[in-house]
Amino acid sequence: MKRLLVPTILETPHHAPRSPWFPRLPYPLHVVSRDTTPGARKAQLAAYRRLGSARRAEMAYELSQQAQAVTIAGIRSRDRRLSAEAARTVLIRRLLGAELFDAAYPDSA
């Protein structure tokens, strides 16, 4: 099997974060679509920059909420007996892992 060589943030010092609070990530900070031309990618980045940080944060929050809703719907489709709240609890348990979930939600058995 051929191994893909993907540069990571650890291998690209010009992308190294300057802040001690920003973690050094073992994966690229950006992904470039193979079906997007360089010109289209440049236009997309310019459009995102024009939005400003507040709007980009709002869009990220909306995307997170949509992903959560889709995941909860998937959980409920596999177990029709679950309420929306019970499915949300299943999602939180999956995200946190059993040990952290049990520590954070001790009354949820």
Sequence and secondary structure as in RCSB ss.txt:
>XXXX:A:sequence
MKRLLVPTILETPHHAPRSPWFPRLPYPLHVVSRDTTPGARKAQLAAYRRLGSARRAEMAYELSQQAQAVTIAGI
RSRDRRLSAEAARTVLIRRLLGAELFDAAYPDSA
>XXXX:A:secstr
        TTT GGG  S TTS   SS S    TTS HHHHHHHHHHHHHHHHHHHHHHHHHHHHHHHHHHHHHH
HHH TT  HHHHHHHHHHHHH HHHHHHH TT  
